[in-house]
């Protein structure tokens, strides 16, 4: 069993060595399926993360700034429903940006970011820990499945699992139910969950958010192909793909696709895969919720909803629940 290393007086680092997936096999299988797909995780190399950051600052992409405003406005009301002594656990914490507001306002006794990118986790926590000397930082390098089976500490302070950004909307319904049940395990029997969920709304508003005028979302979508070219030498011509993003009203989700404008043959894992002009590679779904529907999903996962907060325009929701 790996042991935590002390990096700073208030920072430990535990490396669970997330297993490497066989990207070549995975990509070959998903691209040669009758309806080709790519896992959205391939958006995120260094450039993809920078492009996502740029998306969050566009006027059209409302979720990030709406959620941040809700957290700032209601942080005290949230704290009033929580025990005084808390450890915040954040799976997929990335650069630990969104938690800063909670660290400032709540001064929890501990913060445990769980993140697959070792470098990103080390950089973020080395920068953050000295600013909050009263907070114990326990950084854990882990993939989602390791993060969700990280043992709950039922003897210590209550654990609040923080999962912002409506990333939950990027899971398919069955995987989402499993993931929420995993968040319940991570929270433990005395724990809590604070989670963001983007709401159903006028399709025009949603379509604009995923087709920003500056073209950052289109570049982000195509970046999956640049990333795979670099990593697996696939030979995509990314400029020959059109970004397509639209709200599918019956499935209540934004779909993102890359549509091939001309015939292409790419190669991966010793396979050559034909992509005739007009082929669409489905790259992402982003499900949109209602407050009531999402609360039901929380109940199904073993949580008791406590409160939810929605902005005045009804764009985005934040839910606080405790372990049932
Ligand atoms: C990370 N996730 C919540 C974003 C979303 O809105 O589903 C990813 C994204 N895709 C295109 N724009 C943003």
Boltz pocket constraint, residues with backbone or C-beta under 6 A from the ligand:
constraints:
  - pocket:
      binder: B
      contacts: [[A, 55], [A, 63], [A, 165], [A, 166], [A, 167], [A, 168], [A, 169], [A, 170], [A, 209], [A, 210], [A, 217], [A, 284], [A, 285], [A, 286]]
      max_distance: 6.0
